[in-house]
Amino acid sequence: MMDFTAIDFETATERSNSACSVAIVEVRDGKIAQSYSTLIRPPRLEFSPFNIQIHGITPEMVEHERGFAGIWPELRPFLENRIVLAHNAPFDMGVLKSSLLANHIEPPSFLQCCTVRISRKAWPDLPNHKLNTVSDFLHVDFRHHDALEDARACAAIPLAAAKLVGADSVEELAKALRVSIRPFDCTPKYPRKFDTPRI
């Protein structure tokens, strides 16, 4: 069955741990079962004008919202033991990883896959494989850089690709298109001193 979670983050600055919005779309048996979205107060309430221009979220909109640690108990159940897809997964998984590490939160266990890679293999002749380009091709109407709208558009890609290749699950789809599904890795890039093995 096509069971998976689609996720999208928006960030306040170029820093990976500056999430200011997150959205989840949960797909079960090929249909959207539920969704979740929330604004997030980023660390120190710092925002880049460039990022504000992209997504329209301002400091005033999030100053009374919870930080990442505050929203985590709601977010985690959508990820734990699921296959989680994102459009340009390295970005979204990087935001999740940085936010977990910055807040000293035990990471969830799940598998991840990238819908950019899925779309490249499924529709190689598109001019590019940005979310708005693929969505236009699939006739998915959405408002780009709104986290919930982006997550819904992301979810539409594996569903359409599965129909194209006759796959009944994300695992079958990934195998048919030769796209990797891998465990989420929350290992710090640089180990702490006390994690360094002694010789």
Secondary structure, DSSP 8 states (H G I E B T S, - for coil): ---EEEEEEEESSSSTT-EEEEEEEEEETTEEEEEEEEE---GGG---HHHHHHH---HHHHTTS--HHHHHHHHHHHHTTSEEEETTHHHHHHHHHHHHHHTT------EEEEHHHHHHHH-TTSS---HHHHHHHTT----TT-HHHHHHHHHHHHHHHHHHHT-SSHHHHHHHHT---EE-----SS--GGGS---
